[in-house]
Amino acid sequence: MKRIAIFASGNGSNAENMINYFRDSGLGWTVALVLSDRPEAKVIQRAVRLDVPYAVVSKTELGDSDIMIGLMERYSVDAIVLAGFLRMIPGFLIERYPGRIVNIHPSLLPKYGGKGMYGRHVHEAVVAAKESETGITIHLVDEHCDGGRIIFQARTAVAPDDTAAEVEEKIHELERLHFPCVTAAFLSGL
Ligand code: GRF
């Protein structure tokens, strides 16, 4: 079995879908660790309920290569999936996992990416700009914020009267449909 660490800062619906998907898939990958930078994040409760080990790291610990590489080695992590993780990934992790860190972003990158563009802020910006469509981007992580190679995008229409909350709903549906299977297809090619 090859092993995934999911990094998440918040609710963790994508993390939960991913855990369940790999658990049932027989694809030879499993989620071995959930890592969060927020002890109160709901993703921790999900990890406990789903019986997946978890770790919480502070901002300082995230930037400490001995701590982070030690943690990845302790759980024999082969690849990292970011699912709503709000901190930048330190360079030493990108070097340790080249082409093996996948992120999901809730817009059609390069639109609505970069600093400050996360969660509801993205959907508010999409609505404010009267976009007729938005979507999700699954991409590799490099040292640039929302910058690495794009693996997959899926689109959805935005109606003129859609609120940011309604757009967010549509995006979560796209994420639910695509994130686990696109990630699985990518990882099985490694
Ligand atoms: C998702 O929309 C994801 O694209 C973004 O943050 C959100 C996380 O949602 N990066 P959840 O925590 O997985 O429910």
Boltz pocket constraint, residues with backbone or C-beta under 6 A from the ligand:
constraints:
  - pocket:
      binder: B
      contacts: [[A, 8], [A, 10], [A, 11], [A, 12], [A, 13], [A, 14], [A, 15], [A, 83], [A, 84], [A, 85], [A, 104], [A, 105], [A, 106], [A, 119], [A, 171], [A, 172], [A, 175]]
      max_distance: 6.0
